[in-house]
Amino acid sequence: MTETDDPRRSAQRMAEAAGQLAHSTRTLSRPSDSYVVLGELLETQRAIEQTLRQLAEWHRSTSSGVHYAEGHEESALGIMTSVAELDLAAQQAEGLQETLARAYGGNSVVHWFDSVD
């Protein structure tokens, strides 16, 4: 399995990058960077929404006895809970994506001063 095909490693890298971004956005030395950061966050949010939908579909398609223990009620309940919550998370991610798009659009009309005399 290549690194790009490894969802665990990809999720770890995304978590690390999100932590670095959270740290680095406490202040912006170049105000115009806020536009670029919002654009990248918007693209990231689109990928997160897609990932949540794909995970919901994957969970929805799992089979007792193939993917988890057959006759194990807790496993079946866990699958149903995961599907319902992933569907909800995907809807909420779509809403966040729309909100970020509006913030990105608002930021796009600002005439930023990157150097203050």
NUKE-441004 format. One line per 2 residues: number of its first residue (from 1); their letters; for each residue x, y, z of N, C-alpha, C. Coordinates in nm, 4 decimals. Layout:
NUM = A = X,Y,Z,X,Y,Z,X,Y,Z; ...
This chain:
1 = MT = 0.0857,-0.1171,0.0000,0.0000,0.0000,0.0000,0.0905,0.1237,0.0000; 0.0655,0.2118,-0.0953,0.1428,0.3352,-0.0989,0.0896,0.4311,0.0064
3 = ET = 0.1708,0.5307,0.0394,0.1295,0.6262,0.1427,0.0021,0.6993,0.1026; -0.0175,0.7236,-0.0264,-0.1389,0.7937,-0.0701,-0.2617,0.7046,-0.0620
5 = DD = -0.2433,0.5736,-0.0508,-0.3556,0.4806,-0.0380,-0.3817,0.4415,0.1068; -0.3104,0.5015,0.2007,-0.3215,0.4655,0.3411,-0.4068,0.5697,0.4139
7 = PR = -0.5358,0.5411,0.4371,-0.6230,0.6418,0.4990,-0.5794,0.6783,0.6410; -0.5237,0.5839,0.7148,-0.4782,0.6164,0.8510,-0.3671,0.7200,0.8470
9 = RS = -0.2693,0.6991,0.7610,-0.1569,0.7928,0.7515,-0.2051,0.9272,0.6982; -0.2948,0.9264,0.6005,-0.3480,1.0519,0.5472,-0.4210,1.1299,0.6555
11 = AQ = -0.4992,1.0617,0.7377,-0.5712,1.1278,0.8467,-0.4726,1.1838,0.9499; -0.3668,1.1090,0.9781,-0.2650,1.1578,1.0718,-0.1975,1.2833,1.0179
13 = RM = -0.1630,1.2826,0.8888,-0.0984,1.3998,0.8294,-0.1915,1.5205,0.8318; -0.3195,1.4973,0.8051,-0.4150,1.6075,0.8076,-0.4287,1.6641,0.9488
15 = AE = -0.4323,1.5778,1.0485,-0.4420,1.6244,1.1873,-0.3181,1.7055,1.2257; -0.2025,1.6583,1.1849,-0.0793,1.7321,1.2128,-0.0805,1.8685,1.1445
17 = AA = -0.1208,1.8711,1.0186,-0.1259,1.9970,0.9441,-0.2270,2.0929,1.0066; -0.3407,2.0411,1.0511,-0.4413,2.1263,1.1146,-0.3869,2.1870,1.2437
19 = GQ = -0.3123,2.1085,1.3204,-0.2517,2.1603,1.4416,-0.1497,2.2698,1.4121; -0.0691,2.2492,1.3087,0.0291,2.3502,1.2686,-0.0402,2.4769,1.2213
21 = LA = -0.1477,2.4607,1.1458,-0.2223,2.5764,1.0971,-0.2838,2.6534,1.2134; -0.3424,2.5820,1.3073,-0.4015,2.6483,1.4239,-0.2953,2.7300,1.4982
23 = HS = -0.1778,2.6746,1.5094,-0.0686,2.7454,1.5768,-0.0245,2.8676,1.4958; -0.0142,2.8518,1.3663,0.0418,2.9587,1.2817,-0.0558,3.0726,1.2531
25 = TR = -0.1844,3.0540,1.2780,-0.2816,3.1598,1.2471,-0.3182,3.2432,1.3689; -0.2433,3.2290,1.4766,-0.2699,3.3150,1.5931,-0.2486,3.4608,1.5548
27 = TL = -0.1527,3.4874,1.4688,-0.1302,3.6202,1.4125,-0.0924,3.6023,1.2661; -0.1224,3.7023,1.1861,-0.0841,3.6991,1.0448,0.0061,3.8185,1.0178
29 = SR = 0.1302,3.7922,0.9808,0.2217,3.9033,0.9527,0.1865,3.9712,0.8207; 0.1248,3.8972,0.7304,0.0762,3.9539,0.6038,-0.0755,3.9375,0.6015
31 = PS = -0.1519,4.0433,0.6216,-0.2979,4.0315,0.6243,-0.3580,3.9627,0.5011; -0.2973,3.9818,0.3841,-0.3524,3.9196,0.2634,-0.3431,3.7673,0.2675
33 = DS = -0.2579,3.7145,0.3554,-0.2505,3.5691,0.3696,-0.3831,3.5107,0.4168; -0.4653,3.5931,0.4833,-0.5940,3.5430,0.5315,-0.6800,3.4922,0.4158
35 = YV = -0.6700,3.5579,0.2997,-0.7470,3.5154,0.1827,-0.7014,3.3775,0.1352; -0.5713,3.3589,0.1269,-0.5160,3.2304,0.0825,-0.5516,3.1205,0.1824
37 = VL = -0.5381,3.1508,0.3112,-0.5697,3.0521,0.4147,-0.7168,3.0126,0.4076; -0.8056,3.1100,0.3923,-0.9488,3.0777,0.3811,-0.9769,2.9921,0.2579
39 = GE = -0.9114,3.0217,0.1474,-0.9302,2.9417,0.0264,-0.8863,2.7977,0.0465; -0.7737,2.7803,0.1122,-0.7253,2.6444,0.1388,-0.8149,2.5721,0.2383
41 = LL = -0.8644,2.6453,0.3385,-0.9594,2.5849,0.4330,-1.0871,2.5416,0.3624; -1.1324,2.6227,0.2687,-1.2521,2.5879,0.1925,-1.2298,2.4588,0.1137
43 = ET = -1.1161,2.4480,0.0470,-1.0849,2.3251,-0.0277,-1.0735,2.2054,0.0672; -1.0122,2.2271,0.1823,-0.9990,2.1207,0.2811,-1.1360,2.0766,0.3302
45 = QR = -1.2231,2.1735,0.3549,-1.3573,2.1400,0.4028,-1.4344,2.0601,0.2986; -1.4150,2.0908,0.1728,-1.4792,2.0109,0.0663,-1.4315,1.8665,0.0718
47 = AI = -1.3013,1.8488,0.0936,-1.2457,1.7136,0.1030,-1.2964,1.6422,0.2284; -1.3102,1.7161,0.3383,-1.3627,1.6559,0.4612,-1.5066,1.6097,0.4398
49 = EQ = -1.5866,1.6935,0.3769,-1.7259,1.6538,0.3494,-1.7292,1.5270,0.2647; -1.6489,1.5238,0.1598,-1.6445,1.4060,0.0726,-1.6008,1.2825,0.1521
51 = TL = -1.5012,1.2980,0.2361,-1.4521,1.1870,0.3172,-1.5610,1.1355,0.4095; -1.6343,1.2260,0.4739,-1.7424,1.1846,0.5640,-1.8501,1.1082,0.4881
53 = RQ = -1.8863,1.1565,0.3697,-1.9884,1.0863,0.2892,-1.9386,0.9481,0.2476; -1.8119,0.9407,0.2085,-1.7562,0.8114,0.1670,-1.7485,0.7142,0.2851
55 = LA = -1.7108,0.7646,0.4031,-1.7076,0.6781,0.5208,-1.8475,0.6299,0.5588; -1.9465,0.7176,0.5452,-2.0851,0.6761,0.5725,-2.1268,0.5655,0.4767
57 = EW = -2.0962,0.5829,0.3490,-2.1319,0.4807,0.2498,-2.0580,0.3506,0.2762; -1.9297,0.3604,0.3128,-1.8538,0.2393,0.3419,-1.9178,0.1654,0.4596
59 = HR = -1.9486,0.2376,0.5673,-2.0124,0.1741,0.6825,-2.1473,0.1140,0.6440; -2.2211,0.1848,0.5600,-2.3525,0.1385,0.5157,-2.3408,0.0062,0.4386
61 = ST = -2.2298,-0.0134,0.3692,-2.2144,-0.1324,0.2845,-2.1458,-0.2492,0.3556; -2.1104,-0.2331,0.4828,-2.0443,-0.3428,0.5531,-2.1418,-0.4574,0.5780
63 = SS = -2.0863,-0.5755,0.5955,-2.1688,-0.6952,0.6141,-2.1300,-0.7703,0.7400; -2.2321,-0.8119,0.8104,-2.2126,-0.8960,0.9274,-2.1452,-1.0259,0.8837
65 = GV = -2.0452,-1.0684,0.9572,-1.9732,-1.1911,0.9248,-1.8598,-1.1709,0.8264; -1.8592,-1.0559,0.7580,-1.7516,-1.0237,0.6635,-1.6641,-0.9139,0.7214
67 = HY = -1.7265,-0.8052,0.7621,-1.6528,-0.6897,0.8137,-1.6531,-0.6817,0.9662; -1.7493,-0.7441,1.0290,-1.7581,-0.7436,1.1757,-1.8277,-0.8713,1.2210
69 = AE = -1.8187,-0.8982,1.3509,-1.8669,-1.0241,1.4064,-2.0164,-1.0437,1.3832; -2.0499,-1.1556,1.3234,-2.1893,-1.1895,1.2970,-2.2618,-1.2190,1.4279
71 = GH = -2.3820,-1.1654,1.4405,-2.4619,-1.1895,1.5594,-2.4198,-1.1065,1.6797; -2.3250,-1.0180,1.6614,-2.2793,-0.9334,1.7720,-2.3599,-0.8046,1.7668
73 = EE = -2.4607,-0.7956,1.8569,-2.5546,-0.6837,1.8537,-2.4861,-0.5487,1.8710; -2.3846,-0.5418,1.9539,-2.3145,-0.4152,1.9746,-2.2461,-0.3687,1.8449
75 = SA = -2.1930,-0.4632,1.7681,-2.1305,-0.4276,1.6404,-2.2342,-0.3717,1.5433; -2.3475,-0.4398,1.5325,-2.4536,-0.3930,1.4426,-2.5034,-0.2551,1.4846
77 = LG = -2.5207,-0.2348,1.6155,-2.5640,-0.1045,1.6660,-2.4564,0.0010,1.6389; -2.3304,-0.0364,1.6553,-2.2207,0.0550,1.6276,-2.2176,0.0980,1.4812
79 = IM = -2.2445,0.0042,1.3916,-2.2496,0.0376,1.2482,-2.3642,0.1342,1.2218; -2.4827,0.1052,1.2751,-2.5979,0.1925,1.2526,-2.5733,0.3323,1.3101
81 = TS = -2.5132,0.3379,1.4273,-2.4810,0.4672,1.4882,-2.3795,0.5428,1.4035; -2.2772,0.4724,1.3581,-2.1745,0.5361,1.2747,-2.2348,0.5937,1.1479
83 = VA = -2.3207,0.5187,1.0819,-2.3837,0.5663,0.9587,-2.4658,0.6917,0.9852; -2.5498,0.6874,1.0880,-2.6356,0.8023,1.1192,-2.5521,0.9254,1.1534
85 = EL = -2.4513,0.9070,1.2345,-2.3697,1.0212,1.2777,-2.2796,1.0723,1.1648; -2.2294,0.9838,1.0814,-2.1499,1.0282,0.9664,-2.2368,1.1028,0.8659
87 = DL = -2.3601,1.0585,0.8459,-2.4523,1.1331,0.7587,-2.4760,1.2735,0.8142; -2.4969,1.2821,0.9450,-2.5172,1.4124,1.0092,-2.3909,1.4983,0.9976
89 = AA = -2.2759,1.4386,1.0235,-2.1496,1.5122,1.0136,-2.1280,1.5645,0.8716; -2.1640,1.4854,0.7714,-2.1492,1.5297,0.6328,-2.2407,1.6487,0.6035
91 = QQ = -2.3625,1.6456,0.6561,-2.4538,1.7595,0.6391,-2.3975,1.8835,0.7068; -2.3457,1.8667,0.8257,-2.2882,1.9799,0.8979,-2.1622,2.0303,0.8283
93 = AE = -2.0832,1.9402,0.7725,-1.9632,1.9793,0.6982,-2.0009,2.0597,0.5748; -2.1108,2.0224,0.5106,-2.1587,2.0989,0.3953,-2.1986,2.2396,0.4381
95 = GL = -2.2653,2.2512,0.5530,-2.3022,2.3828,0.6044,-2.1800,2.4665,0.6359; -2.0795,2.4062,0.6973,-1.9564,2.4779,0.7275,-1.8869,2.5211,0.5987
97 = QE = -1.8908,2.4356,0.4993,-1.8321,2.4699,0.3699,-1.9001,2.5938,0.3116; -2.0310,2.6008,0.3204,-2.1046,2.7174,0.2702,-2.0682,2.8430,0.3487
99 = TL = -2.0530,2.8291,0.4806,-2.0152,2.9425,0.5643,-1.8744,2.9898,0.5294; -1.7819,2.8966,0.5131,-1.6455,2.9332,0.4730,-1.6439,3.0014,0.3368
101 = AR = -1.7275,2.9556,0.2463,-1.7334,3.0173,0.1128,-1.7770,3.1631,0.1241; -1.8720,3.1910,0.2129,-1.9145,3.3304,0.2315,-1.8026,3.4142,0.2942
103 = AY = -1.7321,3.3572,0.3909,-1.6193,3.4289,0.4521,-1.5107,3.4547,0.3485; -1.4834,3.3573,0.2663,-1.3835,3.3698,0.1603,-1.4245,3.4787,0.0613
105 = GG = -1.5518,3.4804,0.0253,-1.6025,3.5838,-0.0650,-1.5928,3.7222,-0.0028; -1.6261,3.7337,0.1251,-1.6150,3.8621,0.1938,-1.4714,3.9096,0.1995
107 = NS = -1.3801,3.8181,0.2261,-1.2390,3.8516,0.2358,-1.1829,3.8933,0.0998; -1.2416,3.8425,-0.0070,-1.1871,3.8682,-0.1412,-1.1979,4.0144,-0.1840
109 = VV = -1.2856,4.0912,-0.1229,-1.3020,4.2313,-0.1637,-1.2236,4.3288,-0.0763; -1.1546,4.2771,0.0251,-1.0780,4.3631,0.1153,-0.9459,4.4023,0.0483
111 = HW = -0.9126,4.5302,0.0562,-0.7837,4.5774,0.0068,-0.6866,4.5800,0.1244; -0.6114,4.4712,0.1380,-0.5221,4.4537,0.2521,-0.3944,4.5343,0.2354
113 = FD = -0.3424,4.5847,0.3460,-0.2093,4.6479,0.3517,-0.1155,4.5448,0.4140; -0.0245,4.4894,0.3333,0.0683,4.3894,0.3850,0.1878,4.4511,0.4549
115 = SV = 0.2144,4.5770,0.4298,0.3223,4.6429,0.5038,0.2686,4.7738,0.5582; 0.2853,4.7901,0.6857,0.2374,4.9112,0.7517,0.3592,4.9981,0.7815
117 = D = 0.3537,5.1236,0.7352,0.4664,5.2158,0.7587,0.4593,5.2758,0.8963
